[in-house]
Amino acid sequence: MSALKSPRDCTSLNDVRVGIDSLDRQIFEALRQRLEYVKAAAQFKPSEESIPAPERVLTMLAERRELAEAAGYNVAFTEELFRQIIEWNIQQQILHWRATRGQANPTEVQA
């Protein structure tokens, strides 16, 4: 396996692929850690109905759009990406909330 190089220093397609694979592993780890925080938040939610927090979602999406714009990144793509991440995490938090309160449905699968 090649050592990780900056995109500018890549001299082959393999160098590029090594970089992409490394970043994908970092993204996966960040998503795993994010989910741990999402599950931790469940302990502070008084009810299952309080989990979605639509006002928080709107604030988060606005902040992610601002980050994308400041970085010169595609704002629409960023918003959709984070919308999907947030929606999936909300579902996982609901499942976790139920499981920690003995209300889990045995057919529901958590990550």
N, CA and C of each residue as an Amber inpcrd file, in Angstrom:
protein
   333
   0.8490000  -1.1860000   0.0000000   0.0000000   0.0000000   0.0000000
   0.8890000   1.2410000   0.0000000   0.5050000   2.2220000  -0.7620000
   1.2610000   3.4660000  -0.8550000   1.0410000   4.3240000   0.3810000
   2.0610000   5.1430000   0.6970000   1.9090000   6.1100000   1.7780000
   0.9280000   7.1910000   1.3250000   0.2050000   7.7560000   2.2770000
  -0.7730000   8.7920000   1.9660000  -0.0670000  10.0590000   1.5110000
  -0.4640000  10.5350000   0.3380000   0.1110000  11.7560000  -0.2290000
  -0.9810000  12.8040000  -0.3400000  -0.5860000  14.0510000  -0.4120000
  -1.5590000  15.1020000  -0.6750000  -2.0280000  14.9470000  -2.1250000
  -3.2210000  15.4520000  -2.4570000  -3.6950000  15.3260000  -3.8390000
  -2.6900000  15.8610000  -4.8580000  -2.0180000  16.9490000  -4.5300000
  -1.0200000  17.5300000  -5.4340000   0.1790000  16.6440000  -5.6540000
   0.5100000  15.8390000  -4.6410000   1.7000000  15.0040000  -4.7130000
   1.4430000  13.6170000  -5.3030000   0.1910000  13.3300000  -5.6430000
  -0.1210000  12.0230000  -6.2250000   0.5310000  11.8980000  -7.6020000
   1.1440000  10.7500000  -7.8050000   1.8090000  10.5010000  -9.0860000
   1.1860000   9.3290000  -9.8360000   0.1250000   8.7670000  -9.2510000
  -0.5450000   7.6390000  -9.9110000  -1.9920000   7.5670000  -9.4490000
  -2.7740000   6.8240000 -10.1970000  -4.1610000   6.5990000  -9.8120000
  -4.2260000   5.8750000  -8.4710000  -3.2960000   4.9790000  -8.2210000
  -3.2700000   4.2720000  -6.9470000  -3.0680000   5.2470000  -5.7850000
  -2.1920000   6.2390000  -5.9600000  -2.0000000   7.2490000  -4.9130000
  -3.3200000   7.9500000  -4.5940000  -4.0590000   8.3050000  -5.6380000
  -5.3470000   8.9730000  -5.4650000  -6.3220000   8.0700000  -4.7290000
  -6.3770000   6.8090000  -5.1380000  -7.2980000   5.8610000  -4.5090000
  -6.9650000   5.6380000  -3.0390000  -5.6880000   5.5850000  -2.7190000
  -5.2730000   5.4360000  -1.3240000  -5.7750000   6.6300000  -0.5090000
  -5.6430000   7.8270000  -1.0720000  -6.1250000   9.0240000  -0.3900000
  -7.6280000   9.0070000  -0.1850000  -8.3690000   8.6390000  -1.2280000
  -9.8280000   8.5790000  -1.1380000 -10.2580000   7.5300000  -0.1150000
  -9.6400000   6.3580000  -0.1660000  -9.9900000   5.3040000   0.7940000
  -9.7110000   5.7400000   2.2260000  -8.6110000   6.4490000   2.4230000
  -8.2800000   6.9480000   3.7630000  -9.3280000   7.9470000   4.2450000
  -9.7270000   8.8590000   3.3690000 -10.7600000   9.8340000   3.7350000
 -12.0950000   9.1570000   4.0090000 -12.4460000   8.1490000   3.2160000
 -13.7030000   7.4290000   3.4510000 -13.7010000   6.7600000   4.8170000
 -12.5670000   6.1980000   5.2190000 -12.4830000   5.6040000   6.5610000
 -12.6700000   6.6770000   7.6330000 -12.1110000   7.8680000   7.4120000
 -12.2760000   8.9640000   8.3600000 -13.7290000   9.4340000   8.4220000
 -14.3780000   9.4910000   7.2770000 -15.7950000   9.8730000   7.2360000
 -16.6230000   8.8520000   8.0110000 -16.3550000   7.5730000   7.7600000
 -17.0880000   6.5220000   8.4690000 -16.8920000   6.6490000   9.9760000
 -15.6660000   6.8840000  10.4060000 -15.3920000   7.0190000  11.8380000
 -16.1070000   8.2420000  12.4030000 -16.1300000   9.3370000  11.6620000
 -16.8340000  10.5380000  12.1220000 -18.3310000  10.2680000  12.2480000
 -18.9020000   9.5390000  11.3030000 -20.3280000   9.2050000  11.3710000
 -20.6210000   8.2860000  12.5560000 -19.7110000   7.3570000  12.8270000
 -19.8760000   6.4610000  13.9730000 -19.8530000   7.2690000  15.2750000
 -18.9100000   8.1920000  15.3760000 -18.8170000   9.0200000  16.5800000
 -20.0340000   9.9310000  16.7070000 -20.4990000  10.4570000  15.5830000
 -21.6890000  11.3220000  15.5980000 -22.8790000  10.5570000  16.1650000
 -23.0340000   9.3150000  15.7360000 -24.1410000   8.4890000  16.2090000
 -24.0510000   8.2570000  17.7110000 -22.8500000   8.1280000  18.2390000
 -22.6930000   7.9710000  19.6830000 -23.2250000   9.2040000  20.4180000
 -22.9490000  10.3950000  19.8860000 -23.4850000  11.6170000  20.4870000
 -25.0080000  11.6580000  20.3760000 -25.5100000  11.2450000  19.2250000
 -26.9600000  11.2300000  19.0070000 -27.6230000  10.3060000  20.0290000
 -27.0410000   9.1430000  20.2390000 -27.5940000   8.2120000  21.2200000
 -27.4820000   8.7800000  22.6350000 -26.3790000   9.4630000  22.9240000
 -26.2140000  10.0720000  24.2490000 -27.2800000  11.1310000  24.4950000
 -27.6780000  11.8310000  23.4570000 -28.7020000  12.8730000  23.5980000
 -30.0470000  12.2950000  24.0010000 -30.2760000  11.0260000  23.6800000
 -31.5680000  10.3980000  23.9960000 -31.8770000  10.4400000  25.4870000
 -30.8490000  10.3820000  26.3170000 -31.0830000  10.3860000  27.7730000
 -31.6780000  11.7040000  28.2680000 -31.5470000  12.7560000  27.4560000
 -32.0610000  14.0660000  27.8520000 -33.4170000  14.3790000  27.2260000
 -33.9340000  13.4370000  26.4580000 -35.2230000  13.6420000  25.7990000
 -36.3210000  13.0610000  26.6790000 -37.3020000  13.8830000  27.0560000
 -38.3440000  13.4220000  27.9710000 -39.3440000  12.4600000  27.3280000
 -39.4540000  12.5250000  26.0030000 -40.4060000  11.6550000  25.3170000
 -39.8970000  11.3600000  23.9110000 -40.4490000  10.3260000  23.3300000
 -40.0920000   9.9820000  21.9540000 -40.4710000  11.1180000  21.0030000
 -41.5630000  11.7820000  21.2950000 -42.0370000  12.8730000  20.4380000
 -41.0750000  14.0540000  20.4250000 -40.2780000  14.1910000  21.4740000
 -39.3380000  15.3180000  21.5450000 -38.0640000  15.0750000  20.7390000
 -37.8700000  13.8680000  20.2550000 -36.6220000  13.5290000  19.5690000
 -36.4320000  14.2760000  18.2430000 -37.3970000  14.3250000  17.3430000
 -37.1180000  14.9560000  16.0460000 -36.6770000  16.4200000  16.1010000
 -37.1550000  17.1980000  17.0250000 -36.7440000  18.5940000  17.2230000
 -36.5970000  19.3470000  15.9000000 -37.7000000  19.5670000  15.1990000
 -37.6210000  20.1890000  13.8670000 -36.9440000  21.5520000  13.8500000
 -37.0900000  22.3300000  14.9190000 -36.4230000  23.6410000  14.9580000
 -34.9110000  23.4810000  14.9980000 -34.4330000  22.4690000  15.6980000
 -32.9880000  22.1760000  15.7480000 -32.5050000  21.7300000  14.3740000
 -33.2760000  20.8950000  13.7070000 -32.8950000  20.4250000  12.3720000
 -32.7660000  21.6080000  11.4140000 -33.7220000  22.5220000  11.4430000
 -33.6640000  23.6970000  10.5650000 -32.4210000  24.5340000  10.8520000
 -32.0990000  24.7180000  12.1220000 -30.9080000  25.4760000  12.4990000
 -29.6410000  24.7760000  12.0120000 -29.5880000  23.4620000  12.2160000
 -28.4160000  22.6960000  11.7800000 -28.2300000  22.7920000  10.2670000
 -29.3150000  22.6360000   9.5220000 -29.2100000  22.6860000   8.0630000
 -28.7590000  24.0650000   7.5930000 -29.2510000  25.1050000   8.2210000
 -28.8230000  26.4640000   7.8610000 -27.3230000  26.6350000   8.1300000
 -26.8680000  26.1360000   9.2620000 -25.4420000  26.2340000   9.5860000
 -24.5900000  25.4320000   8.6050000 -25.0640000  24.2570000   8.2020000
 -24.3030000  23.4320000   7.2370000 -24.2710000  24.1040000   5.8670000
 -25.3740000  24.7600000   5.4920000 -25.3820000  25.5140000   4.2270000
 -24.3540000  26.6390000   4.2700000 -24.2900000  27.3520000   5.4040000
 -23.3190000  28.4310000   5.5600000 -21.8880000  27.9040000   5.4750000
 -21.6320000  26.7650000   6.1100000 -20.2970000  26.1490000   6.0330000
 -19.9440000  25.8050000   4.5890000 -20.9090000  25.2320000   3.8730000
 -20.6700000  24.8640000   2.4790000 -20.3820000  26.0900000   1.6310000
 -21.1880000  27.1060000   1.8230000 -21.0050000  28.3340000   1.0450000
 -19.6400000  28.9580000   1.3250000 -19.2610000  29.0290000   2.5910000
 -17.9700000  29.6100000   2.9670000 -16.8040000  28.8160000   2.3880000
 -17.0000000  27.5060000   2.2440000 -15.9480000  26.6440000   1.7090000
 -15.9600000  26.5700000   0.1830000 -16.9630000  27.2040000  -0.4380000
 -17.0740000  27.1300000  -1.8920000 -17.5570000  25.7730000  -2.3650000
 -18.2980000  25.1030000  -1.4880000 -18.7940000  23.7590000  -1.7930000
 -20.2490000  23.8450000  -2.2380000 -20.7250000  22.8370000  -2.9140000
 -22.0910000  22.8230000  -3.4290000 -23.0880000  22.8230000  -2.2650000
 -23.8290000  23.9110000  -2.1380000 -24.7400000  24.0990000  -1.0140000
 -25.9020000  23.1120000  -1.0700000 -26.4890000  22.9130000  -2.2400000
 -27.6330000  21.9960000  -2.3630000 -27.2280000  20.5680000  -2.0110000
 -26.0740000  20.1300000  -2.4960000 -25.5880000  18.7880000  -2.1850000
 -25.3500000  18.6510000  -0.6820000 -24.7090000  19.6560000  -0.0910000
 -24.4070000  19.6220000   1.3360000 -25.6800000  19.5410000   2.1640000
 -26.6710000  20.3500000   1.7970000 -27.9320000  20.3230000   2.5560000
 -28.5940000  18.9470000   2.4540000 -28.6420000  18.3790000   1.2680000
 -29.2770000  17.0650000   1.1020000 -28.5010000  15.9860000   1.8560000
 -27.1920000  16.0390000   1.7940000 -26.3620000  15.0690000   2.5050000
 -26.6350000  15.1250000   4.0060000 -26.6140000  16.3300000   4.5650000
 -26.8510000  16.4580000   5.9990000 -28.3030000  16.1670000   6.3660000
 -29.2300000  16.4770000   5.4830000 -30.6320000  16.1360000   5.7460000
 -30.7630000  14.6150000   5.9090000 -30.1140000  13.8610000   5.0320000
 -30.1770000  12.3980000   5.1290000 -29.4800000  11.8960000   6.3870000
 -28.3140000  12.4450000   6.6880000 -27.5990000  12.0390000   7.9030000
 -28.4610000  12.3160000   9.1330000 -29.0360000  13.5030000   9.1910000
 -29.8480000  13.8970000  10.3480000 -31.0880000  13.0180000  10.4670000
 -31.7920000  12.7970000   9.3680000 -33.0010000  11.9740000   9.4130000
 -32.6920000  10.5530000   9.8700000 -31.6150000   9.9710000   9.3620000
 -31.2470000   8.6140000   9.7690000 -30.8710000   8.5910000  11.2470000
 -30.1250000   9.5900000  11.6900000 -29.7390000   9.6530000  13.0970000
 -30.9420000   9.8420000  14.0100000 -31.9340000  10.6060000  13.5770000
 -33.1550000  10.7520000  14.3710000 -33.8230000   9.3910000  14.5400000
 -33.9000000   8.6360000  13.4640000 -34.5050000   7.3010000  13.5590000
 -33.7100000   6.4050000  14.5020000 -32.3910000   6.4970000  14.4420000
 -31.5600000   5.7010000  15.3380000 -31.7330000   6.1400000  16.7880000
 -31.9100000   7.4350000  17.0080000 -32.1320000   7.9230000  18.3670000
 -33.4700000   7.4350000  18.9090000 -34.4760000   7.4100000  18.0590000
 -35.7800000   6.8840000  18.4790000 -35.6450000   5.4180000  18.8900000
 -34.9730000   4.6310000  18.0740000 -34.7780000   3.2120000  18.4030000
 -34.0000000   3.0560000  19.7070000 -32.9800000   3.8670000  19.8700000
 -32.1810000   3.8110000  21.0990000 -33.0150000   4.2470000  22.3050000
 -33.7790000   5.3050000  22.1430000 -34.6500000   5.7900000  23.2190000
 -35.6080000   4.6860000  23.6620000 -36.2130000   4.0270000  22.6830000
 -37.1430000   2.9310000  23.0060000 -36.4230000   1.7880000  23.7030000
 -35.2580000   1.4220000  23.1880000 -34.5140000   0.2910000  23.7460000
 -34.0860000   0.5590000  25.1870000 -33.7030000   1.7790000  25.4810000
 -33.2540000   2.0840000  26.8420000 -34.4110000   2.2220000  27.8170000
 -35.6240000   2.2430000  27.2930000 -36.8070000   2.3350000  28.1420000
 -37.6670000   1.0720000  28.0420000 -37.0630000   0.0320000  27.4930000
 -37.7600000  -1.2440000  27.3940000 -38.9190000  -1.2450000  26.4200000
 -38.8800000  -0.3680000  25.4340000 -39.9780000  -0.2650000  24.4750000
 -39.5650000  -0.6820000  23.0660000 -38.4220000  -1.3370000  22.9310000
 -37.9280000  -1.6940000  21.6000000 -38.8060000  -2.7470000  20.9610000
 -39.0130000  -2.5730000  19.6940000 -39.7170000  -3.5590000  18.8880000
 -38.6530000  -4.5490000  18.4140000 -38.8010000  -5.8620000  18.6510000
 -37.7650000  -6.8190000  18.3070000 -37.4240000  -6.8620000  16.8180000
 -38.3170000  -6.3660000  15.9650000 -38.0300000  -6.3920000  14.5210000
 -37.2280000  -5.1830000  14.0860000 -37.0760000  -4.1700000  14.9680000
 -36.2980000  -2.9870000  14.6380000 -34.8120000  -3.2610000  14.8760000
 -33.9980000  -2.8320000  13.9390000 -32.5760000  -3.0790000  14.0270000
 -31.8540000  -1.7530000  14.2160000 -30.9780000  -1.7020000  15.1870000
 -30.1660000  -0.5040000  15.4120000 -28.7930000  -0.7000000  14.8020000
 -28.1520000   0.4200000  14.5180000 -26.7680000   0.3710000  14.0160000
 -25.8300000   0.1920000  15.1730000
